[in-house]
Amino acid sequence: MKKEEKQKLKDDNLKQADDILAGIDEQRAILLETHKKELEALDARKEILPRAEQILIIPEPEESRVTASGLIKPETVEQERKSFGVVKAIGSKIKDIKVGDIVIFASLAGDEIEVEIGKEKVEYRILYDDEVLATIIEK
């Protein structure tokens, strides 16, 4: 095969690939437009699933660092304080905590995340199971 023939074959293959990619992009755009409402509804039903050994918490709002008399508590006091939260979801390996439990954890434990669901922002905290200090059980 001559050099010119190889180049023409290569060019033809590249053009075919470009045409295929353009067709895929067109199909994707059509599908997205066609299913826009379904995708928006799916977005409204977003769910966060923690990994196997993690727990998703909705933390109770933290109290202000300013006391009633107007004094500002130092950061070290905040770090030592414990926080409460309601378990929203659990990972597959969590056996002793269930959704709906109220748990106690160190105020700096886990990772804070904020998720926008629809027009509302929801704050969560993701903890490893060993960061949970206790579960509050009603008697």
Residue, then its C-alpha position, 0 to 999 in steps of 0.5 A: m500500500k502506498k503512503e498516499e493510500k495509507q494516509k487517505l485510509k487514515d483520514d477516512n477512518l478519522k472522519q468516520a470516527d468524528d461522524i460517529l462521535a457527533g452522532i452520539d453527542e446529538q443523541r445524548a442532547i436529544l435524550l437529555e432534552t426528552h427526559k429533562k423532566e424525569l431527570e429533574a424528578l430524579d435529582a429531587r430524589k437524590e440520596i446519599l449512601p455512605r460507604a460500608e463503615q460510615i454513617l450519614i448524620i443530620p447534625e443538630p444545630e450547634e449553639s453559638r460561640v457567644t454566651a448569653s452575657g456576650l462572652i465569646k467562648p474560645e475555640t478550645v472549648e468548641q473542640e472539646r464539646k460533643s455534638f448530637g445528630v440523627v442517623k440518616a443512612i448507614g453503610s452496609k457493615i454497620k450493625d449496631i446503629k440504625v437509621g433514626d438513632i440519635v448519636i453523640f460524636a465529637s464536634l470535630a469528628g467526620d466530614e461536614i458536607e452541604v448538599e443542595i436538594g432542589k432549592e434547599k441546602v441540607e447539612y450532613r456529617i459523614l462519620y466512621d462508625d468508631e467516631v460515634l461515641a454513644t447512641i441515645i436509647e429511649k427507655 
